[in-house]
Amino acid sequence: MATNETHLPLKLAMIDYETGCPQRIQHFLKVHSFASTIAEMEGLDPVTRFTLEAAALIHDIGIRPSLAKYGSSAGRHQEELGPAPAEEMLSRLGYPRALIERVARLVGRHHTYTGIDGPDCQILIEADFLVNMLEEGMSLQAIRAAYGKVFATESGRRLCRAMFPDAEREAAAGDGGEGERGAKAAGEAAGAA
């Protein structure tokens, strides 16, 4: 599979996988769009961008098995149970092994905000946050905390400021502007994403 190909078969496979759940279909399509936009703004190389876009489409594939096993879609459960179905779907669609392994790693850590190991990981986390901030109705305090603690790319920060103009106002202090409460909000924001 060449990087100049589209991910249309993966998009359609994920739409089929999430049939009956319009919220999750819309979610992964929005995360993909933000990830692609940030990657383009950041000048990501074509191979890393192609991998990131695949990960953005499939990042929440662990929700269904998490709900079945734990009755919860908590991030830690998604990270535990998402890589296996991601690998299976990507293999079935003919993606190369190296891409499958990287995407499985990204799926298995897209709710972990420390030890970020590449621009694809950082951008996936930022894109997911941008969508979750609105979908989950995050408080301005949580948005500010996430802006200060999670967003590292200038492009992701720019998109966050465009969506939430007050996001950086108090986060500029380095702690979300609220001391311990700001740190707690960042943790809550991270847990909610």
C-alpha positions in Angstrom: 0.0 0.0 0.0 1.6 3.3 -1.1 1.3 6.5 0.9 -0.4 8.2 -2.1 -3.4 5.9 -1.7 -6.4 7.0 0.3 -7.8 5.4 3.4 -11.2 5.1 1.9 -11.4 1.3 2.5 -10.4 1.8 6.2 -13.0 4.6 6.5 -15.7 2.3 5.1 -14.6 -0.6 7.3 -14.8 1.6 10.4 -18.2 2.9 9.4 -19.4 -0.7 9.0 -17.7 -1.6 12.4 -19.6 1.3 14.1 -22.9 0.8 12.3 -25.7 2.0 14.6 -23.5 4.4 16.5 -23.5 7.7 14.6 -21.7 9.5 17.5 -18.6 7.3 17.1 -18.7 7.4 13.3 -18.8 11.2 13.4 -16.1 11.3 16.1 -13.5 9.3 14.2 -14.1 11.2 11.0 -13.6 14.5 12.9 -10.5 13.3 14.6 -9.1 12.2 11.2 -9.9 15.6 9.7 -8.1 17.5 12.6 -5.2 15.1 12.5 -4.8 15.5 8.8 -5.0 19.3 9.1 -2.4 19.5 11.9 -0.1 17.1 10.0 -0.3 19.2 6.9 0.3 22.4 8.9 3.2 20.8 10.7 4.8 19.6 7.4 4.8 15.9 8.5 6.5 13.6 6.0 4.2 11.5 3.8 4.8 8.1 5.5 4.3 9.5 9.0 1.2 11.4 7.9 -0.3 8.3 6.2 0.3 6.3 9.4 -1.2 9.1 11.6 -4.3 9.3 9.4 -4.9 5.5 9.6 -4.5 5.7 13.4 -6.9 8.7 13.6 -9.6 6.6 11.8 -9.2 3.6 14.0 -8.1 5.0 17.3 -11.4 4.2 19.1 -11.8 0.7 17.8 -11.3 -0.5 21.4 -14.6 1.0 22.6 -16.9 -1.9 21.6 -14.7 -4.6 23.2 -14.3 -2.4 26.3 -18.0 -2.0 26.7 -18.5 -5.7 26.2 -15.8 -6.7 28.7 -15.9 -3.9 31.3 -19.2 -2.1 30.7 -17.0 1.0 30.3 -15.3 2.8 27.5 -12.6 4.3 29.8 -9.4 5.2 28.0 -7.3 2.5 29.8 -9.8 -0.2 28.6 -9.6 1.2 25.0 -5.8 1.1 25.2 -5.9 -2.5 26.5 -8.4 -3.9 24.0 -8.0 -1.7 20.9 -4.7 -2.8 19.4 -5.8 -6.4 18.5 -8.9 -5.5 16.5 -7.0 -2.6 14.9 -4.3 -5.1 13.8 -6.9 -7.5 12.5 -8.7 -4.8 10.4 -5.6 -3.3 9.0 -4.2 -6.7 8.1 -7.4 -7.7 6.4 -7.3 -4.4 4.4 -3.7 -5.1 3.2 -1.7 -2.5 5.1 2.0 -3.1 5.5 3.2 -4.7 8.8 5.3 -1.7 9.9 2.3 0.6 9.6 0.0 -1.9 11.4 2.5 -2.2 14.3 2.8 1.6 14.6 -1.0 2.2 14.4 -1.6 -0.6 17.0 0.9 1.2 19.3 -0.9 4.6 18.8 -4.3 3.0 19.5 -2.8 1.4 22.6 -1.7 4.7 24.0 -3.9 7.5 22.6 -5.1 8.2 26.2 -1.6 8.3 27.7 -0.2 11.9 27.7 3.3 11.2 28.9 6.2 9.5 27.0 4.9 10.7 23.6 7.2 8.9 21.1 6.7 10.8 17.9 4.8 13.6 16.1 2.1 11.1 15.0 1.4 10.3 18.6 1.3 14.0 19.6 -1.0 15.0 16.8 -3.4 12.1 17.3 -3.8 13.1 21.0 -4.3 16.8 20.1 -6.8 15.9 17.3 -8.8 13.7 19.7 -8.7 16.4 22.4 -10.0 19.0 19.9 -13.0 16.9 19.1 -13.6 15.7 22.7 -13.5 19.3 24.0 -16.7 20.1 22.1 -18.4 16.7 22.1 -18.0 16.3 25.9 -18.7 19.9 26.7 -15.4 20.4 28.6 -15.3 23.4 31.0 -13.2 26.3 30.1 -11.0 25.5 33.0 -10.4 21.9 31.6 -9.8 23.3 28.1 -7.2 25.8 29.5 -5.5 23.1 31.5 -5.4 20.8 28.4 -4.1 23.6 26.2 -1.2 24.2 28.7 -0.4 20.6 29.4 -1.3 18.5 26.4 -1.0 20.7 23.3 2.6 20.8 22.0 2.3 21.5 18.3 1.9 25.2 17.3 -0.7 24.0 14.8 -2.8 22.1 17.4 -2.6 25.1 19.7 -3.7 27.4 16.9 -6.7 25.3 16.2 -7.6 25.1 19.9 -7.3 28.9 20.2 -9.5 29.3 17.1 -12.2 27.1 18.6 -11.8 28.4 22.2 -10.3 31.9 22.1 -9.9 32.0 25.9 -8.0 28.7 26.0 -4.6 30.3 26.4 -5.4 33.2 28.6 -4.8 31.5 31.9 -2.8 28.5 30.6 0.1 30.9 29.8 1.0 30.7 33.5 2.1 27.1 32.8 -0.3 25.4 35.2 -3.7 26.0 33.6 -3.9 29.3 35.5 -5.5 27.7 38.5 -2.6 26.1 40.5 -3.7 22.7 41.8 -7.2 23.2 40.4 -5.6 23.7 36.9 -3.5 20.6 37.2 -6.6 18.7 38.4 -8.6 20.0 35.4 -5.8 18.9 33.0 -6.0 15.4 34.5 -9.7 15.4 34.3 -9.5 16.7 30.7 -7.0 14.0 29.9 -9.2 11.3 31.5 -12.3 12.5 29.6 -10.6 12.4 26.2 
